[in-house]
Every structure is written in structure tokens, then in C-alpha cells.
Amino acid sequence: MRPEVLTPLFADVSVLPGIGPRLAALITKTAGPRVVDLLATAPTGVIDRRLSETIEAATPGTTVTLKVRIDRRERPE
């Protein structure tokens, strides 16, 4: 019998705040259905999402987050 304090770790991932049915299905597919499965899954990579000031400052071949403003939109013909 496991200690009572560990019981939440064996709950379904959908009980976590911010995890809805769609995200729970994705987590279940990649990590497993329980919170403990998610905790035991090591990350496979990191995406740097720090803001880059300009597109010219972005390093080619890397993933960056750009703040943009749309000045105009053209309808396709």
C-alpha cells in the first residue's frame, strides 16, 4: 500500500490545472495516462522563445519568437 501523499501522482493527467481533454489525449499518447508517467518522461529538446528584437537579429536556422505588426493584408485572387 502506498502512502496517501503519493495518491495524486496516480491520478489521470486531466486533473492537472490547464489540461483539457485535447491536451490530455496528447499527453497520454506521448507520456502515459497518469501524472507520474508525465513526471517520468524526460524532455527531448528545448525551444528558446525569448523575444528577438528584429528579424535581422535572428540567427539563421534557429527558432525565434518575433513580435510583428501587420500593416496590410492583400486578398488572394
N, C-alpha and C positions, 0 to 999 in steps of 0.2 A: 504494500500500500504506500502510495507516495504522499509526501507532506502536503497539507492543504494549500500552502503558499504557492505550490507549483501547478495547481489545477488550472489557472488561467492560461498557462502555456499550452495546454492540450485542447483549448477551445478552437473553434473554426476561425479562420482568418477574417471572416466577415464581421466579427465582433469588434475589430480594431476601429478606432475613430477614423473617418475619412475613407474607409474601404467599403465601396458599394458592391453590388452583385457583379458588375462587369469586371472591376479590378480584382475582386475575389477570385473570379474564374481564371484570370491571367496568372495570379499568384499561385493558385492551386496547380495550374498546368506547369509552371516553372519550378516551384519550390515544394509544394505539397499543400494539403488542406488545413494543416494546423499551424498555430503561431510558432510552435517550437521548430517546425520544418522551415519556416521563413528565417528564424534566427540562426539555423544551422547552415543556411545557404550563403556561401562566401560571394562577395561581389566579383565580377569578371572584368570590370573596367571602370573608368571614371570619365565623365564628361565635364570639362571646365566650362561653366556657364557664367563666369564673370563677364561684366559688360566691357566690350571693346569700344573705345571712343569713336573711331571711324572705320570704315571698311578698308581704308588704306593701311590701318594699323594691324589688321588681321593677318595672321601668318597663314600662307597657303598650305592647304592640306590638313588644317585643324578645324575643329568645330568651335564656333564662337557664337555669342548672342549679340545681335546688333539692335540698337534702338533706331527705328526708322519712322519716317512720316511720309504718308502717301500724299503727293501733291495733286495728282490727277489720275484718272482711270480712263482707258480707252476701250470702247466696246468692240468685241471681235466682229468681223464682218461675215 
